Amino acid sequence: MYNGLLHAHSGIRYLALLFIVLVLIQSLIAWTGQKRFEKSHKWLININVGTFISQFIIGITLYIISSKVLFDPATFKSTLLRFYTLEHPLLMVIASLLIIHYSFKAKANTTKQTHKRIFISHAIALLLIIAAIPWPFREQLGAGWF
């Protein structure tokens, strides 16, 4: 079960990154073009939110059952344990909350400024996500591409 969830979580990250980049591109084009927030914009944002909620649920499950999560004073002495116990979940929760909050806020407010808010919040979230992913080149974390 653990390996299946881990592979799902690792695989869906690429979809999450793809959708957040598409939302950023769409919101930047609409923001600079002074376009109103319409149903076509909501469609992509809904898919993005769904992907992040899926990642969030799988991530919480992995957090509960993972052997890489340890609540012990030794946690902060180990790069691996500190990353998976504190750094990764904290940054991902903040990024997910930014995405979900501003996406739902955008659905209620359909002004031209909505694209600006979506772009800024999702850009900050993307930076947090990139910093929090256990990329394979971060050798201390022992993660792979998938």
Secondary structure by P-SEA (a helix, b strand, c coil): caaaaaaaaaaaaaaaaaaaaaaaaaaaaaaaacccccaaaaaaaaaaaaaaaaaaaaaaaaaaccccccccccccccaaaaaaaccaaaaaaaaaaaaaaaaaaaaaccccaaaaaaaaaaaaaaaaaaaccccccccccccccc
